[in-house]
Amino acid sequence: VIDSTKIASLRAAFQGRLITAPEEQAPFLFDWRKRWKGRALAVVQPDTAQDVASILRWCNATHTPIVPQGGNTGLVGASTPDPSGTAIVLSLARLNRVRSVDAINNTLVAEAGCILAQVQQTAAAHSRLFPLSLAAEGSCTIGGNLSTNAGGVQVLRYGNARELCLGLEVVTAQGELWDGLRGLRKDNTGYDLKHLFIGAEGTLGVITAASLKLFAQPAAQMTSLAALRSPTHALGLLTLAQKHLGPALTAFELMSRNCIELVLRHIPAAQDPFSAQHPHYVLLEASDAEGQDHAQARFEAMMHEALEAGLIDDAVVASSLQQSAHLWALRENITEAQAKEGKNIKHDISVPISAIDRFVEQTNATLEQRFPGIRMVVFGHLGDGNLHYNVSPAPGVDPEQFMQQEPEVNAVVYEAVARFSGSISAEHGIGLLKRDTNAALKSPVELALMQTIKRALDPLGLMNPGRVLPTAESLR
Ligand SMILES: Cc1cc2nc3c(=O)[nH]c(=O)nc-3n(C[C@H](O)[C@H](O)[C@H](O)COP(=O)(O)OP(=O)(O)OC[C@H]3O[C@@H](n4cnc5c(N)ncnc54)[C@H](O)[C@@H]3O)c2cc1C
């Protein structure tokens, strides 16, 4: 039932784009994995930060919950509303201007709804690099990237979204506009408030624009896919690559054979560059400041030593941008291919890099013993100690039945994460998916501090309620 009085009141407060027709609202109401589906009072699409402030003031006056949404590619159920139909979805899609580029200061100011790929292209047009890079970059937004503190494939060299942000413009939960768009590398003037909003998953305020760090573009890049026997061999290769390449090593991605098989099965253009099958693969990329010959010589020396040392069994090195794109397609299509394959259980864990092989070996063994035939779809940012430790049902097992075992599968994985002093969410966030597990695992002191911050910045509890932190109702 549409609350027409409330919608008329919202329309009086905000004259911009307001979506109420169910068929037009539909794409905003379920998440990328189609795991959570909700309802909304309305979807609002402001054009300016001032519009966002008006909407939030109206929400305060009417006690209406707000679910900020960027590209809706999040994987933890944080960007879609609950089924009550009482919240508005605040889509930032139309706040999509790059406001300025300062090539000398190496900064760019982008509005929250800018698509990540658009920001990368704008930086490139000024001969600069914006290094945040992830498979969803064609649809995720800067606001979403910062709100989830996104990682991606170049964290190893450039850091995650938090480290790429110098300043923010934010509309507070009460509807005030804070201009914190400083482009400074040094600024010790009290609490660094931007860090509260980064990674907050829309629970503390709405990011409307960000000042982002740019870097020099690399003069040359080398991409290679190495085939190897185990994550232990991958760790050996990582150490060797860092010794040879130092900070020039920009990506180091591990994939188990099951990942490659899923991509080959579901992504039509994908090709296995090797004639034999291998248990594991590492996609490495190096960015060189000095040029192609220098890059190639260093890279080949490193790969030669890796072969000699028995760390890798085979390798292909891309000799063109097109070949590099083909290798990357194997890595970047895993999430998509796994979604096409059907329901699966996802984990986004991190452990100290040195423990990652033991984590995989021990956790695989426990899961394979408890859930015979379970398929380990393990891939991710090995260079950051972060794996997407996903599992798919054994062939022939009913996916719905498999999903019912999620709590038991999670218990095995999270026990192992705790044993290795790791994290249950390295880069995707908490959202709804891991809210209760996170609350159970955090120390009471840490949880209470988080709740104090939430109450201070969002006293009415309107910002993305029930995401990240449990609510009074969810605890009942
Ligand atoms: C194929 C695929 C690959 C992926 N690979 C990676 C990866 O390698 N690394 C990684 O970190 N993530 C990855 N992700 C997850 C996802 O893309 C990121 O979390 C991304 O940063 C989300 O951006 P978005 O604009 O889609 O945000 P949304 O999904 O719309 O929102 C995510 C969260 O941010 C909040 N939010 C959005 N915009 C704002 C705003 N302006 N102000 C306040 N809160 C806001 C939402 O309320 C929600 O809590 C992947 C996802 C897919 C589908």
The ligand as a Gaussian input file, in Angstrom:
#p B3LYP/6-31G(d) Opt

LIG

0 1
 C       31.434000      -8.870000      -9.745000
 C       31.760000      -8.158000      -8.465000
 C       33.079000      -8.033000      -8.058000
 C       33.396000      -7.347000      -6.893000
 N       34.711000      -7.241000      -6.537000
 C       35.034000      -6.551000      -5.435000
 C       36.396000      -6.386000      -5.055000
 O       37.314000      -6.896000      -5.689000
 N       36.660000      -5.663000      -3.956000
 C       35.665000      -5.085000      -3.199000
 O       35.968000      -4.432000      -2.201000
 N       34.369000      -5.234000      -3.523000
 C       34.025000      -5.946000      -4.611000
 N       32.714000      -6.098000      -4.946000
 C       31.664000      -5.531000      -4.073000
 C       31.148000      -4.145000      -4.525000
 O       31.360000      -3.906000      -5.856000
 C       31.796000      -3.052000      -3.723000
 O       31.379000      -3.200000      -2.385000
 C       31.478000      -1.627000      -4.166000
 O       32.334000      -0.758000      -3.467000
 C       30.039000      -1.192000      -3.923000
 O       29.792000       0.027000      -4.615000
 P       28.307000       0.425000      -5.048000
 O       28.309000       1.783000      -5.619000
 O       27.701000      -0.623000      -5.902000
 O       27.572000       0.462000      -3.632000
 P       26.172000      -0.126000      -3.205000
 O       26.118000      -1.591000      -3.392000
 O       25.081000       0.657000      -3.822000
 O       26.204000       0.192000      -1.639000
 C       27.122000      -0.431000      -0.790000
 C       27.010000       0.174000       0.612000
 O       27.383000       1.548000       0.591000
 C       26.293000       2.391000       0.986000
 N       26.372000       3.567000       0.131000
 C       26.386000       3.614000      -1.225000
 N       26.570000       4.885000      -1.637000
 C       26.650000       5.649000      -0.524000
 C       26.836000       7.035000      -0.284000
 N       26.988000       7.905000      -1.277000
 N       26.861000       7.482000       0.999000
 C       26.713000       6.612000       2.040000
 N       26.533000       5.299000       1.867000
 C       26.506000       4.822000       0.609000
 C       25.045000       1.544000       0.826000
 O       24.016000       1.953000       1.707000
 C       25.582000       0.173000       1.166000
 O       25.668000       0.047000       2.559000
 C       32.359000      -6.788000      -6.103000
 C       31.029000      -6.912000      -6.513000
 C       30.722000      -7.586000      -7.673000
 C       29.289000      -7.676000      -8.086000

